[in-house]
Amino acid sequence: MKLVIIDYGAGNIKSIQFAFNRLGVNAVLSKDPEEIIAADKVIFPGVGEASSAMAMLKETGLDTLIPKLKQPVLGICLGMQLLCEFTEEGNTKGLGVFKTVVKRFDNQVKVPQMGWNVIRDLKSKLFMGIKEKEYMYLVHSYYADHCPETIATTDYGVNYASALQHKNFYGVQFHPEKSSLAGERILQNFLEL
């Protein structure tokens, strides 16, 4: 299997690469459009600020390539948020795969949300073998609003979409690569889609 992690300058791609190595899969880091198109599966990661991450995608033309991908794509953290229509972070237009917007947590809660929280209302093959209210590791100040594509929810001052799916696109707000055995199982499920 050819697994490509999109390397566009935003984030923690090494920890994702190591997580797949532990599963016996050698993930390739690439921003080469031909290599991404040829992959069996694609990871769209991201840690950082939305408007600068989107600028990096535009510089390489990946902003037009990613929404057209036909194989399973998994957006993680900022990667998931950039797949939405719009994010309040930097008033940034997203890639429009998921028909929802990303909002900032209000100041009623500590921002960013950092640490372990539960996911529930699980609806997808991505969560096979994952129990309701499983703990996942999160670090974020912005969240995706609910939409028909919501496949998991989390509560943090507000109930929000912690995972989304539209056709071959999946997105998770949490970091499966940092979420112990349950996170590893989600990555394995993604490989088996």
C-alpha positions as CSV (number, residue, x, y, z in Angstrom):
1,M,0.0,0.0,0.0
2,K,1.2,3.5,-0.9
3,L,0.4,5.9,1.9
4,V,1.3,9.6,1.4
5,I,1.3,12.2,4.2
6,I,1.0,15.7,2.5
7,D,4.0,17.7,3.5
8,Y,3.1,21.3,3.0
9,G,4.9,22.9,5.9
10,A,2.1,22.8,8.6
11,G,2.8,20.6,11.4
12,N,3.6,17.4,13.2
13,I,4.1,15.1,10.3
14,K,6.9,13.1,11.9
15,S,4.7,11.8,14.8
16,I,2.1,10.7,12.2
17,Q,4.8,9.0,10.1
18,F,6.1,7.2,13.2
19,A,2.5,6.0,14.1
20,F,2.1,4.4,10.7
21,N,5.6,2.8,11.0
22,R,4.4,1.2,14.2
23,L,1.5,-0.3,12.2
24,G,4.0,-1.7,9.6
25,V,3.3,0.9,6.9
26,N,6.0,3.1,5.5
27,A,4.3,6.5,4.9
28,V,5.9,8.8,2.4
29,L,6.1,12.6,3.0
30,S,5.4,14.5,-0.2
31,K,4.0,17.6,-1.7
32,D,4.4,16.3,-5.3
33,P,1.0,16.2,-6.9
34,E,1.7,13.1,-9.0
35,E,2.9,11.2,-6.0
36,I,-0.2,12.3,-4.0
37,I,-2.6,11.3,-6.8
38,A,-0.9,7.9,-7.2
39,A,-1.2,7.1,-3.4
40,D,-3.7,4.5,-2.2
41,K,-4.4,6.6,0.9
42,V,-3.6,10.2,1.8
43,I,-3.1,11.9,5.2
44,F,-3.8,15.6,5.3
45,P,-2.2,16.8,8.6
46,G,-1.9,20.2,10.1
47,V,-0.8,22.0,13.2
48,G,-0.5,25.8,13.2
49,E,-2.6,28.7,12.0
50,A,-5.2,28.3,9.3
51,S,-4.5,31.4,7.0
52,S,-0.8,30.7,6.8
53,A,-1.4,27.0,6.2
54,M,-3.9,27.8,3.4
55,A,-1.3,30.2,1.9
56,M,1.2,27.3,1.8
57,L,-1.4,25.1,0.1
58,K,-2.1,27.8,-2.5
59,E,1.7,28.3,-3.2
60,T,2.0,24.6,-4.3
61,G,-1.4,24.3,-6.0
62,L,-2.5,21.7,-3.4
63,D,-5.6,23.8,-2.6
64,T,-7.1,22.7,-6.0
65,L,-5.7,19.2,-5.9
66,I,-6.8,18.0,-2.5
67,P,-10.6,18.4,-3.0
68,K,-10.4,16.4,-6.2
69,L,-8.7,13.3,-4.7
70,K,-10.6,10.1,-5.2
71,Q,-8.8,7.8,-2.7
72,P,-9.5,7.8,1.0
73,V,-8.2,11.0,2.6
74,L,-7.9,11.6,6.3
75,G,-7.6,15.2,7.6
76,I,-6.1,15.5,11.1
77,C,-6.6,18.6,13.4
78,L,-6.0,21.7,11.2
79,G,-6.1,19.4,8.2
80,M,-9.8,18.6,9.0
81,Q,-10.6,22.3,9.6
82,L,-9.1,23.3,6.3
83,L,-11.4,20.8,4.5
84,C,-14.4,22.8,5.8
85,E,-15.9,25.8,4.0
86,F,-14.6,28.5,6.2
87,T,-12.7,29.0,9.5
88,E,-12.9,32.0,11.8
89,E,-9.1,31.6,12.3
90,G,-7.7,34.4,10.1
91,N,-11.1,34.6,8.4
92,T,-9.9,31.8,6.0
93,K,-11.8,30.3,3.2
94,G,-11.4,26.5,3.3
95,L,-11.3,23.8,0.7
96,G,-15.1,23.3,0.9
97,V,-15.2,19.5,1.2
98,F,-17.2,19.5,4.4
99,K,-20.2,21.7,4.4
100,T,-19.6,23.4,7.7
101,V,-17.7,26.3,9.3
102,V,-15.0,26.3,12.0
103,K,-15.5,28.6,15.0
104,R,-13.4,29.7,17.9
105,F,-14.3,28.4,21.4
106,D,-15.6,31.3,23.5
107,N,-13.8,32.4,26.6
108,Q,-16.2,30.4,28.9
109,V,-13.6,27.6,28.5
110,K,-9.8,27.4,28.7
111,V,-8.5,27.9,25.2
112,P,-6.9,25.9,23.6
113,Q,-8.6,22.7,24.7
114,M,-5.5,20.7,25.4
115,G,-5.5,17.1,26.7
116,W,-7.8,14.1,26.7
117,N,-11.6,14.2,26.0
118,V,-14.2,11.7,24.9
119,I,-15.7,11.1,21.5
120,R,-19.2,9.8,21.1
121,D,-22.1,9.4,18.7
122,L,-19.7,7.4,16.5
123,K,-21.0,6.7,13.0
124,S,-18.4,5.3,10.5
125,K,-16.2,2.3,9.6
126,L,-13.4,4.6,10.8
127,F,-14.5,3.8,14.4
128,M,-14.9,0.0,14.1
129,G,-13.8,-1.5,17.4
130,I,-13.8,1.9,19.2
131,K,-16.2,2.2,22.1
132,E,-18.5,5.1,22.8
133,K,-16.9,7.7,25.0
134,E,-13.4,6.6,24.1
135,Y,-10.7,9.2,25.1
136,M,-8.7,10.9,22.4
137,Y,-6.0,13.6,22.6
138,L,-6.9,17.1,21.4
139,V,-5.1,20.4,21.1
140,H,-7.2,23.1,19.4
141,S,-8.8,26.6,19.8
142,Y,-11.3,26.2,17.0
143,Y,-13.9,23.6,16.3
144,A,-16.1,22.4,13.5
145,D,-19.8,23.1,13.8
146,H,-22.3,20.2,13.4
147,C,-23.5,19.3,9.9
148,P,-25.0,16.2,8.3
149,E,-21.4,14.9,7.7
150,T,-20.7,14.7,11.5
151,I,-19.5,11.2,12.5
152,A,-18.4,11.9,16.1
153,T,-19.0,14.6,18.7
154,T,-17.2,16.0,21.7
155,D,-18.3,18.4,24.4
156,Y,-16.1,21.3,25.5
157,G,-18.2,24.2,26.5
158,V,-20.2,23.4,23.4
159,N,-21.0,20.1,21.6
160,Y,-19.1,20.1,18.3
161,A,-18.1,17.8,15.4
162,S,-14.9,16.0,16.4
163,A,-15.0,13.9,13.2
164,L,-16.5,14.4,9.8
165,Q,-17.0,12.3,6.6
166,H,-18.0,13.2,3.1
167,K,-17.6,10.4,0.5
168,N,-13.9,9.4,0.5
169,F,-12.9,12.3,2.8
170,Y,-12.6,11.8,6.6
171,G,-11.6,14.4,9.2
172,V,-10.7,14.1,12.9
173,Q,-10.2,17.0,15.2
174,F,-8.2,14.8,17.7
175,H,-4.7,13.4,17.1
176,P,-5.0,9.6,16.6
177,E,-1.2,9.4,16.4
178,K,-1.1,10.6,20.0
179,S,-4.2,8.8,21.3
180,S,-2.7,5.5,22.5
181,L,-4.2,2.2,21.3
182,A,-7.6,3.6,20.4
183,G,-6.0,6.2,18.1
184,E,-3.8,3.5,16.6
185,R,-6.9,1.4,15.9
186,I,-8.5,4.4,14.1
187,L,-5.4,4.7,11.9
188,Q,-5.5,0.9,11.2
189,N,-9.2,1.3,10.3
190,F,-8.4,4.1,7.9
191,L,-5.8,1.8,6.2
192,E,-8.4,-0.9,5.8
193,L,-11.1,1.4,4.3
